[in-house]
Amino acid sequence: MNSAIHSDIVWPGSGYNNLLAHIFGGKIKFRAKGNIDVIRPAFQSLAELDKFDVGILDKHPWIITIRDIIKQVDSLVGQNVLVGTSVWGPFTLAGQFYGVEKLMSGLYKDKAAIHALLEVMTEICYRYLSPTIEKGALLLSIAEPTASGDLISLQHFEDFVVPYLTKLVSRLKQDGALITLHICGNIRDRLALAPAIGVDLLSVDSKVDLDVAIKTLDGRVALAGNLNPVMLKDCPANGLITATEKILQEASGYSRYILMLGCDIPPTVPLYNVQTFLSTGLNWVG
C-alpha cells in the first residue's frame, strides 16, 4: 500500500488503541471499518486499581502480534521510511478504562482518585509503547482527544494532562523515540504547553489556525496538520489540491512543518485522494 501512496511514515499497529481496555477487563466491539469501540469500561470502581497487573501486557497474544508486525514492517521498509505506532495518552486512556463521564465528574468530585488513575494509565502507556521502539517504531504518536479544549478547560489540562504526558514523553525519549502529540479540536489556548511537555512534533486539528500555531510554537517543536479529513474523503481532486496548497503556503515560513491531516484518515477515503494529497505535498515548491 505504501508503494502506492508514497507516504514518508508508515504506522503499523495504529488503530488498536482500545485493545488495552479489553486486555484489562473491558468489552470491545470490532467495526467492519474504522476504530474499535469500547462498549464496557475496564472497571467500574477506582478501587480496582489495586488489582492491576501491568505485566499482562507483555504476555497477551494480541500485543505480542502487534509488536511482531512492527518488527516485520521495519525490516521491509524501515530503510526508506519512518516507522511509527500509536496509543491513547494517559487522560484519554483513563476515559476508556473508567468511562469518560465518570472521568470528567472525578475532575471535580474526586481529584486524588483521578490522579491515582492517571498514574496507572501513564505506566500502561509506557509499558505498551516502549517495547515497540526496539522493534523499529522510532516515531511514537500519543493521541489525547479527550484532552481537547472542546472537552476540558485549560486549568484541567494543566492539572490532569500535562504532568502525565510530560512523564510519559520523558521516559520514551530516554528510550530513543521521537514523540508526536495529537489533540483533536480547538487547542489554541494550550499550544504553548507543547514544548514544555517535551514532544518533538505537535499535530493539530482543522480547528486550529496554522498561523496561530506557527506564531505560538515559534520553531520550538515541529508542527503538523491541519487538513480536515472530511475533505480528503469528499473533495474532488482539484479542490483537494487547492486546499492542500493553501495549507502549504500558510506553513511555508515554518521550517519544521510536516504536511498531515488534522486527524485520522477516514476508512472510506478513495485511494486516489490519498495519493493526490501526498503527491501535492511531495511536489510542492513554495
PLY file of the C-alpha trace (Angstrom):
ply
format ascii 1.0
element vertex 286
property float x
property float y
property float z
element edge 285
property int vertex1
property int vertex2
end_header
0.00 0.00 0.00
2.76 2.44 0.84
4.40 1.83 -2.51
1.13 3.09 -3.98
0.77 6.26 -1.88
4.42 7.15 -1.11
3.97 8.24 2.49
7.11 9.15 4.43
5.71 7.48 7.56
4.17 4.02 7.96
2.13 3.29 11.10
1.94 -0.47 11.86
-0.10 -1.22 14.97
-2.03 2.04 14.85
-5.79 1.96 15.33
-5.61 -0.70 18.04
-5.56 1.70 20.99
-8.74 0.33 22.53
-7.35 -3.19 22.75
-5.84 -2.08 26.04
-9.28 -1.65 27.62
-10.14 -5.22 26.58
-6.91 -6.70 27.92
-7.58 -5.23 31.35
-11.20 -6.39 31.56
-13.32 -4.14 29.35
-15.53 -5.18 26.47
-14.85 -4.04 22.91
-16.54 -4.30 19.55
-14.78 -4.52 16.21
-16.37 -2.49 13.42
-16.37 -3.69 9.83
-14.43 -0.49 9.11
-12.89 2.01 11.46
-11.67 2.02 15.04
-12.52 -0.47 17.77
-15.31 0.65 20.12
-15.20 0.23 23.91
-18.71 -0.81 24.93
-17.89 -1.51 28.58
-15.03 0.14 30.51
-12.30 -1.97 32.06
-13.56 -1.33 35.59
-16.44 0.26 37.44
-14.66 1.44 40.57
-11.31 3.11 41.13
-10.77 0.67 43.98
-9.95 -1.87 41.27
-6.70 -0.02 40.55
-5.09 -2.01 43.36
-5.62 -5.23 41.40
-3.88 -4.07 38.22
-1.07 -6.22 36.86
0.56 -4.21 34.08
2.78 -7.18 33.32
-0.02 -8.96 31.46
0.62 -6.63 28.52
3.82 -8.46 27.61
2.03 -11.82 27.74
-1.10 -11.06 25.74
-1.01 -12.67 22.25
-2.57 -9.65 20.56
0.13 -7.31 21.90
2.86 -9.80 21.00
1.43 -9.95 17.46
1.32 -6.16 17.08
4.95 -5.90 18.15
5.90 -8.63 15.70
4.07 -6.77 12.89
6.04 -3.61 13.70
9.29 -5.59 13.52
8.33 -7.13 10.17
7.29 -3.79 8.67
10.51 -2.19 9.83
12.55 -4.96 8.24
10.68 -4.47 4.94
10.55 -0.68 4.62
12.41 0.83 7.58
15.43 1.75 5.47
13.28 4.00 3.29
10.53 5.41 5.51
9.97 6.33 9.14
8.13 3.57 11.04
5.84 4.55 13.89
2.97 3.37 16.04
0.44 4.96 18.38
-1.52 4.80 21.62
-4.03 6.91 23.54
-2.41 9.26 26.03
-2.99 8.72 29.76
-6.01 11.05 30.04
-7.88 9.60 27.05
-6.98 6.06 28.08
-8.40 6.79 31.52
-11.74 7.57 29.87
-11.69 4.22 28.06
-10.86 2.33 31.25
-13.22 4.14 33.60
-15.77 5.84 31.36
-15.47 9.38 30.04
-18.42 10.68 32.05
-17.00 9.30 35.31
-13.59 10.70 34.45
-14.99 14.18 33.86
-17.04 14.07 37.04
-14.00 12.96 39.01
-12.07 16.07 37.95
-14.37 17.96 40.33
-15.51 15.38 42.88
-12.53 13.08 43.47
-9.31 14.67 42.26
-6.97 12.46 44.27
-8.52 9.29 42.84
-8.27 10.61 39.28
-4.61 11.43 39.82
-4.08 7.85 41.03
-5.89 6.57 37.94
-3.70 8.70 35.67
-0.53 7.38 37.28
-1.61 3.85 36.36
-2.62 4.90 32.84
0.77 6.55 32.33
2.50 3.32 33.28
0.28 1.31 30.92
1.05 3.72 28.06
4.76 3.44 28.71
4.75 -0.33 29.04
2.75 -0.61 25.81
4.92 1.73 23.73
8.46 1.23 25.00
8.97 -2.32 23.66
7.88 -1.17 20.19
10.96 1.07 19.94
13.39 -1.84 19.73
11.03 -3.45 17.19
11.57 -0.47 14.88
8.94 2.12 15.83
11.10 5.23 16.04
8.14 7.65 15.93
5.53 7.20 18.66
2.22 9.01 18.32
0.33 9.85 21.51
-3.27 10.91 20.92
-5.24 12.81 23.58
-8.65 13.63 22.03
-10.36 13.69 25.43
-7.95 16.47 26.46
-9.30 18.77 23.75
-10.25 22.34 24.52
-13.73 21.31 23.37
-13.97 18.98 26.38
-11.83 20.24 29.28
-10.62 23.63 30.47
-7.07 24.86 30.28
-6.81 24.57 34.06
-7.86 20.92 34.00
-5.44 20.34 31.12
-2.58 21.77 33.17
-3.57 19.79 36.28
-4.57 16.41 34.86
-2.93 16.10 31.43
0.40 17.94 31.35
2.12 16.17 34.31
1.38 12.69 32.98
2.15 13.43 29.35
5.42 15.03 30.41
6.39 11.98 32.44
5.46 9.59 29.62
7.24 11.60 26.93
10.39 11.92 29.02
10.66 8.18 29.60
10.03 7.30 25.95
12.58 9.83 24.72
15.14 8.35 27.10
14.46 5.05 25.32
15.35 6.67 21.99
11.97 7.52 20.43
10.67 10.63 18.70
7.28 11.71 20.03
4.33 13.25 18.24
1.29 14.52 20.14
-2.13 14.93 18.55
-5.07 16.53 20.33
-8.34 16.87 18.45
-10.45 20.02 18.42
-9.60 23.56 19.43
-6.35 23.64 21.42
-5.27 27.20 20.75
-5.17 28.02 24.47
-2.77 25.13 25.18
-0.45 25.22 22.17
2.25 26.96 24.18
2.49 24.00 26.57
3.71 21.55 23.91
7.42 22.46 24.15
7.38 22.08 27.94
5.75 18.65 27.62
8.77 17.68 25.53
7.15 16.46 22.31
9.09 16.58 19.06
6.03 17.10 16.86
2.62 18.62 17.55
-0.21 17.61 15.22
-3.18 19.99 15.10
-6.80 19.72 14.03
-8.51 21.84 11.37
-9.98 23.92 14.23
-6.50 25.33 14.92
-5.32 28.04 12.53
-1.84 27.27 11.30
-0.72 30.87 11.59
-1.68 30.88 15.28
0.18 27.61 15.86
3.23 28.87 13.99
3.43 32.09 15.99
2.85 30.31 19.30
5.32 27.46 18.80
7.95 29.73 17.25
10.07 26.86 15.93
10.43 25.13 19.31
8.72 21.94 18.12
7.82 20.58 14.71
4.26 21.24 13.57
1.89 19.05 11.54
-1.67 19.37 10.24
-4.29 20.54 9.58
-6.39 19.43 6.57
-9.93 18.43 7.55
-10.19 14.63 7.00
-13.70 15.07 5.59
-12.18 16.98 2.69
-9.91 14.03 1.94
-12.97 11.80 1.81
-15.40 14.01 -0.12
-13.47 16.67 -2.02
-12.82 16.30 -5.77
-9.18 16.22 -6.81
-8.94 19.87 -7.90
-10.47 21.13 -4.66
-8.21 18.86 -2.63
-5.12 20.15 -4.38
-6.19 23.75 -3.80
-6.87 23.14 -0.10
-3.57 21.32 0.36
-1.58 24.03 -1.42
-3.26 26.67 0.75
-2.03 24.85 3.87
1.46 24.50 2.44
1.54 28.20 1.62
0.44 29.11 5.16
3.17 26.90 6.62
5.88 27.86 4.11
7.71 30.06 6.60
7.89 27.35 9.26
10.93 25.19 8.50
9.76 22.40 10.83
6.37 21.80 9.23
5.07 18.37 8.15
2.02 18.00 5.90
-0.60 15.83 7.61
-4.32 15.62 8.04
-5.98 17.18 11.07
-6.79 13.67 12.39
-7.01 10.06 11.20
-7.81 9.11 7.62
-11.48 8.02 7.39
-11.73 4.37 6.29
-13.81 5.21 3.21
-11.35 7.69 1.66
-10.69 6.89 -2.02
-7.12 5.76 -2.63
-6.75 8.36 -5.37
-7.47 11.17 -2.90
-4.73 9.96 -0.56
-2.33 9.84 -3.50
-3.38 13.33 -4.58
-2.91 14.76 -1.09
0.56 13.29 -0.59
1.78 13.97 -4.12
0.73 17.61 -3.77
2.99 17.83 -0.74
5.87 15.99 -2.39
5.68 18.20 -5.46
5.23 21.46 -3.56
7.54 24.34 -4.42
6.79 27.30 -2.15
0 1
1 2
2 3
3 4
4 5
5 6
6 7
7 8
8 9
9 10
10 11
11 12
12 13
13 14
14 15
15 16
16 17
17 18
18 19
19 20
20 21
21 22
22 23
23 24
24 25
25 26
26 27
27 28
28 29
29 30
30 31
31 32
32 33
33 34
34 35
35 36
36 37
37 38
38 39
39 40
40 41
41 42
42 43
43 44
44 45
45 46
46 47
47 48
48 49
49 50
50 51
51 52
52 53
53 54
54 55
55 56
56 57
57 58
58 59
59 60
60 61
61 62
62 63
63 64
64 65
65 66
66 67
67 68
68 69
69 70
70 71
71 72
72 73
73 74
74 75
75 76
76 77
77 78
78 79
79 80
80 81
81 82
82 83
83 84
84 85
85 86
86 87
87 88
88 89
89 90
90 91
91 92
92 93
93 94
94 95
95 96
96 97
97 98
98 99
99 100
100 101
101 102
102 103
103 104
104 105
105 106
106 107
107 108
108 109
109 110
110 111
111 112
112 113
113 114
114 115
115 116
116 117
117 118
118 119
119 120
120 121
121 122
122 123
123 124
124 125
125 126
126 127
127 128
128 129
129 130
130 131
131 132
132 133
133 134
134 135
135 136
136 137
137 138
138 139
139 140
140 141
141 142
142 143
143 144
144 145
145 146
146 147
147 148
148 149
149 150
150 151
151 152
152 153
153 154
154 155
155 156
156 157
157 158
158 159
159 160
160 161
161 162
162 163
163 164
164 165
165 166
166 167
167 168
168 169
169 170
170 171
171 172
172 173
173 174
174 175
175 176
176 177
177 178
178 179
179 180
180 181
181 182
182 183
183 184
184 185
185 186
186 187
187 188
188 189
189 190
190 191
191 192
192 193
193 194
194 195
195 196
196 197
197 198
198 199
199 200
200 201
201 202
202 203
203 204
204 205
205 206
206 207
207 208
208 209
209 210
210 211
211 212
212 213
213 214
214 215
215 216
216 217
217 218
218 219
219 220
220 221
221 222
222 223
223 224
224 225
225 226
226 227
227 228
228 229
229 230
230 231
231 232
232 233
233 234
234 235
235 236
236 237
237 238
238 239
239 240
240 241
241 242
242 243
243 244
244 245
245 246
246 247
247 248
248 249
249 250
250 251
251 252
252 253
253 254
254 255
255 256
256 257
257 258
258 259
259 260
260 261
261 262
262 263
263 264
264 265
265 266
266 267
267 268
268 269
269 270
270 271
271 272
272 273
273 274
274 275
275 276
276 277
277 278
278 279
279 280
280 281
281 282
282 283
283 284
284 285
